[in-house]
């Protein structure tokens, strides 16, 4: 029991340590750099400057406040990232952009140094202690205008000249669909796609036919079973006819007599004729009209 509790505590401590590690700034990576920005992304002031992109390679949100960006190996604390800005919270697998314009008074994401396109540019990210190096890169000299230098895979790949500039987004983006391109190359008239679509439709219809046919067979079999059960019950009743006792017939006869006796009045077979006398009244006589006064 004690060993089990110790194992649970160790597992909990391990998970906590992994979670804490995921929240540390050490999971941040320098991901892409554009040295010469002539006709590319603009900052929040509408200006074009060199920029540095950082990427959160962890599965947790990382706060980079208090960390340092620098372009000088001898001065790791050259630009301290300000504290208290909610935008320094970088969600998991997301990017953030710093402008190398040498104007830190413009905001948190404007560093106090610039990049020189004529020479190599050293860029490094240090942890909040100013001593722990998180990531560094050397950008080769003579970079082309509006062509960035970055990782082939966000946060992990090798550094290379990128075919497309991707500030604040993935360095590898798909502009086409491989399956569609394959169809275009091998089936330019669309015959194969048409046959495939028809095959799918007819297959679906065939499956529906099979399903409904089986349902029909099941329904017919169930109806036959119910009919057999009903005929069996009728046969049992017919087999019992003629086996009733005399008391049953007597009771039935008595009930019929009582019912017929209640429905008719008592009739006599003797006919009697009685003479009815009427008092004559001239008012009821038909020999007088309405215009003639009756005579007494």
Steps between C-alpha positions, in 0.01 A plus 500: 500500500783740590686414181185575301463844662868574434453404134198729465691789660798446270272492195329819613836671556618387157188640333536826689863528398413441134220758522730753658763437236240556229418838651860621512647737242764239414255351249511820291698495175624762257307390193538748212686825429458758225800733473398721204135603494429709190153386396388261769316492831447836677491566874221664702632840393483416128881481476716230345793378708695181556320254726570196717240226546485282814312170519357318803590135442328372816145381567441770762475877506834671563554849643818655357488812719836569662692305236769668286558542128841606376722528195817520708665191653671720758174664608235229557269749680492752219121510461291392802149401395267720714279348768130555540406472131234235441631448147816341640287192578571278200243219445627149420648460150445867420727781379585854607686771310763750620599799288873573479454875444707637791194681641399328827285799595245384241393201707581160643574341165741765372857415605784744559728372221494461122637244252778576252448331160867543401634273777405193696235563763514316829162467677446331836220448753593478869289395797393746770821444699701651213739204502306200368518490122170378356576524127740674260560530129742673263337647190739495201601830343367638175141389544263579215224755541165358611645148528503358853735257669332243724451144613373244251268365773365736764708483818705195397620502140830610353554862400469589132382771262123466482312505174219700655506764773265390781490751788292381799406176329642157412817497294365214289165572337319297236376694199369199312322171551711199414201288395361772275841553342524125440161499330601793282819324395350157434137577416479839333160422339343385825402156368650317796330730749166451322533122505601509864198714593264272305649192662444649845138589417415160351671320787286695745183421304591131485555487874163670558334241269651213698396654833140565395474153344608336823257716697220389264587132547504543875160673494345225284636228728363680806156534335496126420587411857220723633252343253602149607452591864155644426391193297621272777281683753195475267557128455511450874167680540341297219628179653326583827159560329255212572659408830288735711271358774118530507506759776669746266226466239233529770654818631521642146135412434386660824690816422343521153150448643547772759629740237208433261244522782623843602480641151122431438175596677252239621246431224151335531341280239137608586364785287241738662296772329373782711243758379606858554227763532561851380309820589394686183623859470415733210839653535660182383259440216627540145165625363564843636756735361686773673260769362188331626388520859412158632138439583380343815 
